[in-house]
Amino acid sequence: MAFTTALSGLNAASNNLSVTGNNIANSNTVGFKKSRSEFADVYAASLGGVSSTTAGSGVKVTNVAQQFNQGSLSFTDNNLDLAISGEGFFTLAKSPTETTDLSYTRAGEFKLDKDGYLVNNQGKALMVYAPNGTSVTDGFSTGVTQSVQINTLTGLPSATDTASLTVNLNANAATPSVTTFDPTDSNSYNSQTSVTIYDSLGSPHILTTYFVKGTSTASSTDWDVYHYMSEPATPTAKTPVNAGTYGSTVSAPSDLTVPPTPATMTFDSSGKLTTPSNGRFALSAYTITPATGASDITVSTMDYFGSTQVQEKFSVNAMTQNGLPAGRLTGIDIDDEGVIFARFSNGGSQTMGKVALTRFANTNGLSKLGDTAWGQSATSGDPIAGEAGSNNFGLIQSGALESSNVDLSAQLVNLIVAQQAYQANAQTITTENTIMQAVLNIR
């Protein structure tokens, strides 16, 4: 009867209205993917098949299919907001400690919970690949995912073992009037400079370098270089350090009143450093035992590469050392490959992990879990794990969110079409009812 056919049309139109309404309702939902109703016609088949004159029995809803095309990116002021530009889903665990129950999302509104874990609004933990070390060059264990805890970190100190100085020594300087070097007598050296270095606990110490002009010829000039260590609180308690050519070992003097063996820097007639050729001196082993109980400090290399001797006042053009004091967390950065860096006030950084992405052979087969998340199903295929920027996975944009892919104008048109279909099917029922009343009223 036409009643059942029209009723199936009403149900189909109602489903279409519901799907369109849901799309409109979520037009501003981050990471939302629009859906569409898919229909098929219905015929009452018999043993002999469907006759060519069969009118059909109506319509049925075969699927409500989500459309996983890319949504536009909107930029935010929060660098923990993440968006995927391309294929893939963020991988979420039920909680930071329950990491086996996984779901997947395109909504990247992440934040730190009370324990410092990176989670979404529902408290699900973002899964990352475990780092093999503290830097990107150490790589990541892409077969191992874990939650990532950030704000409980402290920037660990690092002991100095190399210092670099780029200086200009005044070519017009005269040889010191006092021929025996004494760090307490400014008449026994031409220039000095100091750099703060750190022990294994991050405590500062002062490494002072003294420059003494030596022999000069028409083609070259020698400078003696002395190195002394002292605690910041007791700058007069200096420990001398011997120097030799790079890679050599020279014993430190036992009598601190005797000047240590100096390093020798040689400049040619154009003011270029020629000795040592690579600019590096190897300092001899010496012992300074910090009061904090840190390991003994050993600065094994002093690098003067790029130093010059021209007729200008003594200047320090660059000064670096590779140690770090202890630091506090100052920020989090996430690059386009999903590598999470923690930045510290001491200038250091630490790799915390790499965002784990997942894709599926059939994304339309994923189970809808709500909260803009999906789960694996029998028709989606097995999850394919990967990294941003590789193996068909998209890149990650920090400080951005993926907007809903709903085109509001198109949905309003769909709404009109669905409404008309509903009204037309209702009219079919009205017409059939009129015919039935006419038949029943025949006498």
C-alpha positions, 0 to 999 in steps of 0.5 A: 500500500502507498501508506507504507511507502510514504511512511518509509519516505517520512522516516527517511526525510526525518533521518535526513533532517536529524543529520542535517540538524546535527551538522548545523548544531556542531558547525562550531565544534572543533574537529567535528566531521559532518555526516550525510544520510545515504538511502536505497530504494526497497522492492518486494522481491519474490522467487521470480524476481522483481517485476518490471511493473513493480512500483517499489516499497519505499526507501530505507536509510543505508548509512549515516556516513561521516565526511572526513575531509579537512576542516580549516585551521583557526589560530589561537594563542595557546601553543598546546592547541594542536591541529593536523593538516592532512591525514591522521588522528590524535591518539588518546588514552582513557587516562594518563594511567590507563593507556590501553583503552584507546580512542582517536580524535581530530580535536586538538584542544589539549591542556595540562591537568593537575598532575602535569599530564597533557590531556583533552577536555574529557581528561583523556591523555594524549599519547606520544612516542617515548624519547630515546634520550633528551634530544631529537637526535637521540630519536624516538621509540615509535613502537612505544606510546605513553602519556606525557607529564610536563610541568613537574620538570626541572631543568637539570644542570650540566657541568662545563667541560668546554669554554670558547672565547673570541677576543681581539688582542691589541697589536699595539700593546707593550710587553708588561713591565713585570716579567714574572706573571702574577694574577694579583699584579696587573703590571704582569699581564696586558688583559684579562677576562672571566667566564662563569662556568658550572659544576655538576650541581649547577653551582657557578664558578669563575674561570679567568683568562690572562693574556701576556704579550710575549715575543714579536718578530716581523712576521708573528707575535706570541701571547702567553695565556694563563687560566685560573679558577676561583669560587665567586665568593672568594675571587682571590682564591685562584687555582692555576691551570696548565695548558698544552697543545690540544690533546696533550696532558700537562701536570698542574704545579703543586706550588701555587706561588709558581705560575703555571705553564702558559698556553701560547697563541701566535698571530701572523703579520695580518693578525690571524691566529696561527697557533694553535691552528684549530684555536683549541688548547687542552687544559691539564687536569686539576681539582677544585672541590665545590663546597656543595658536594658536586663532582670536581670541575674539569674544563678540558678545552679552551677554544679561541678560534676566530681570535685576532690581533689588530691595532684595536683595544682589547675586546671580547667578541664572543664568549660561551661555555657548555654548562648549565645551572639548574632551571625551571620550566618556562614553556612548551614548544611543539614543532610540525613533526609533533616533537614536544620540547620543554624549555627551561630558564637556564637556556636548556631544553628537553625532548619530552616525546613525539605526538603519536598519530594513527590512521585507518584504511577505512575511516568511514568504518570507525565507531562514533564514540561522541566527544568528537572521538572515534574508535576502531571497529571491524570495518575500519581496519587495524590502526596504522601508527605513524609520525607527522610528516611521514607515511601519508600522515599530515603535519601538526600545527601548534597554536591552531585548531581544526574547525568543523568541516560543516558548510553552513550554507550548504546545510541550510539548503539541505534542510529545505530539501529535507523539509520538502521531501517530508512534506511531499511524503506527508501529502502522499499519505493524505492523498492515499487517505482521500482515495481510501475514503472515497472507496469506502463511501461507495454504496 
